[in-house]
């Protein structure tokens, strides 16, 4: 009887030991998984810069660094005639090295972007602004696009984004969302602000001048057009009137397109810009009664004389109300963003920051 009891107790102790062992193993595995899933931003050895309470890891810093490389190379080429080479990054040019200069270029861009992301997070537009979360989103987006393509569905943009392209795409869209959110709430312009802004920026909404001009057009032809236009210039230099010359040229087949009193204004801007941009630009620059130099455009030679200019009218406040409102929001956004950037607290993981690879 006692022997059976001892055997039962042993089995019970064994079960308890196995249970304790299993619990311990699960705990260890959980800790390992948690450690493996832990964001690189939580590792003191991986983050590079901390902006307010958000840490920037190596990959995100390097993305911003890559975007500044062209400006860096152009700077050292212009300032010192230097080209990238084996010892480029740590060679001293004057009082600076490319390594230190790149960090100088990256930091403002990085701070601005992170401050904008933090602002978006505060307004509920983003829940997680870490780079690992961005990489997860990138992978999910590329999988979605590849699945759509495999099913024959139309997609907009590339079949697969790279990191830099998707980072910039997302950030641009989120800035639009941020400004829209602000326009609905904290920076929504008042009626008085709209009128003040309209007066401030109304030159943007000025219509084109109404320009009346005489226009001599001589087809290039087989070379005879050049002779004819040169003769016309000589006669003008000798004092002959533009109007008399135009009337004569208009009677010839080569000059049949010549016109008195042509008009360029807001309604003709698109066609003028597409079909005769040189003529349009020249008329815009002429003073009243001024005569142009010879222009060659669209297989013809041109001479123009500006006869009258009426200043273009302004678009009404009601017509441009939405544009004015967007302008107010943009100004307020820039002012608030500048304030937030100036107040941002920036610190560095010095040991990592000092030895960042740049190639």
Secondary structure, DSSP 8 states (H G I E B T S, - for coil): -HHHHHHHHHHHHHHHHHHHHHHHHHHHHHHHHHHHHS-GGGSTTTEEEEETTEEEEHHHHHHHHHHHHHHHHHHHHHHH-----TTTTT-EETTEEHHHHHHHHHHHHHHHHHHHHHHHHHTTS-S---HHHHHHHHHHHHHHHHHHHHTT---SS-SS--HHHHHHHHHHHHHHHHHHHHHHTTT---HHHHHHHHHHHGGGGB---EEEEEEEEEE-TTTHHHHHHHHHHHHHHTT--HHHHHHHHHTSSTTTT-EEEEEESGGGHHHHHHH-HHHHHHHHH--TT-B---EEETTEEEEEEEEEEE---B--TTTTHHHHHHHHHHHHHHHHHHHHHHH--EEE-HHHHTT----
